[in-house]
Amino acid sequence: DLKSVDHGDLAVLRLFNDNEIVDYTKKHEYYDIISDAIRYHNKYDVPSNLSDKSKLFCNLVRDADKLDIFYLFGINQFFVKEDDLEISEKIKNDFFSNKLLNRKDVNNASDNLLLMLGMVFDLNFDYSFKYLYDMKLIDKIFVNIKNKDKYRVYFDYVNKYILDKINNN
C-alpha cells in the first residue's frame, strides 16, 4: 500500500538482494535496466541520469502499469472512489496544464480520481493512447462514476487529449 512500502523498491530488493532475478534471466548485462525499469515504474518521474536504454524500458513499464490501472478502473466500478468534496485548485490547474499530478497534492477522493485520470499526461508511446482509445477505457471509467456532472469536463478533456495524441502521430 502507499503508506507502508514502495512496491517498486520492494520488488527490486526481492529480485536482486534475494537473487531471485536468476529465476528469470542469468544475463547480467540486463540487470541494471531491469532494476531501473522496476524501481521507477511507480515513481513520479524517471531520473534524467539514466542511460537511454534504461529510460526506454522505464517508460515502457510505466506505460504498461498505467494502462493496467486504467483497465482495472474501467472494468471494476468498485475501484472508482469519489466524494462530494471540492477538487483542489492545484489539482485542477495542473490537470488542465497537462501535468502529471503529484500524489502529495491530493487532499480527498475527488482529487485522487483526477490523479488517476491525469496519468494519461505521463504516457510515452503512441500505442498507449491508441489502446486507451480502442478499448474505450476512459468512457468505461466515466460510466462507473456517480457524479457525472462534476467530472464530465475532466473526462471530456482527457478524451480530447488522447484523440489529439493519436491524430498528431
N, C-alpha and C positions, 0 to 999 in steps of 0.2 A: 504494500500500500504506500501511498505518498508520504505518510508520516514516519514510518519505521525504517524503511530500507529503499535504496535506489536499485531497482531490478536490473538496470544495465550494468552497474558496478558489481552487483552480486553475481550476475552471470559470468562476468569476466573473472572474478575471483574463483568461482567454481570451475570454470573451464581451464584456467591456467595455473592457479595455485594448487588445485587438486589434480592437475594434469589430465583432466577429462578430455581435453582437446584431442589427444591422441586417438580417442574413440571415433573421431570424425575425420581427421587428417593428420598425417605424420610429416607433412611438408612444412617445415619450419619457416620457409620464406614467406608463407602467408599469415603467420601468426600475428604480426603487428597489424595487418589490415583487418583481420578477423576481430582482434581485440578492439581496435578503434571503432569498427562498424557496430559492434555490440555495445560498447561503452557509451557511445554518443547517440545511439538511435533514439533515446528518450530525453536527451538534454535540450535545453532551449536553443542552442546553436552548436555548430561544429567548429572546433578551434581552427584558426587560419593557418597554423603552423604545420598541419598535417600534410603528408605527401598528396599529390594529385590523385593517385590511385586510392589512398585511404579515404579522401574526400568523396570520391565517386561511390565507393562502397558504403560509406556512411550515409550518403544521400539516398542510395538505393534502399537500404534497410529502413531509413527514416520514412521514406515514401510508403514502403510496404506496411510499416507499422501504422501509419496514419490511415491508409486505405482499409486496413483491418478494423480500426476503430470506427471509421465511417460505416463500414459494412455492419458491424455489431449494433451500432446505434440505429441503423436503418431497418434491421430485421427484428429488433427486440425493443418493444415500446417501454419496457421496464428500465432500460438503460438511460433513458432521457429523463433528467431531473430538471424541474423548473420551480420557480416560486413567484410570489406576487411582488417581490422587491424590485426596485428600480435598477436598471442596468447602470453601472458606474460610468461616469463621464470619460475616464481614462480608457476604459474598455471600449466604449463607443468610438472615441476618437481614433484609437489605434486600429480598431476593426475597419473603419471607413478610410483609413490610410493604408490599407492592405498590409498591415504589420502583423507578424505572428504575435499573439497575445501572450503576456507573461503571467504564469500562474500566481506570482506574487501580488498581482494587481486584482485578483479575483476576490470578491467580498461576499458573494452569495451564489445561489444556484442559477440565477439569471445570467450572471457574469460567466459562470462555468459552462453554460450551454454555448455562449458565444466563443469561449476559449476553444471548445471542441470544434465548432463550426469554422472558426478562424484558422484552424490548422491548414486549410486549403491554401493560405498565403505562404506556406512554407513547403509546398510541394515542388519538386525539382524536375520532373520528367513529363514530357508530353503524354506518355502512356497513362500517367496517374490521372490527369484531367479527363482524358478520354474514358477511362474506366469509371470515374465518378459519374460522368455524363451518361454513358451507355447503360450503366446499372441503375441510373436514376436514384442514387443513394441520398442526395440532398433532399429530393422530393419525398423519399421514404421516411427520412428523419422528420421532415415537416409534418407528415401525416401523424407521427407519434407524439407531437406536442399538443398540449391542451389549449394554450393561449396563442392561437394563430395570429390574431391581430397584433399582439405585442411583438412577435418575432418575424412577421411576414417580410418586412423591409430588409432584414438581415439575410434571410433565405433567398430573396429575390436578388440581392446584391451578390451573394456567393454564386448563384446560378449564372448571372451575367458575367462574373469574373471567370468562371470555368469556360463558358462559351467563348469569351474573348481570347482566352489562352488557346483553345482548340482552333479557333479561326485564324489566329495570328501566327500559327506554327506550321 
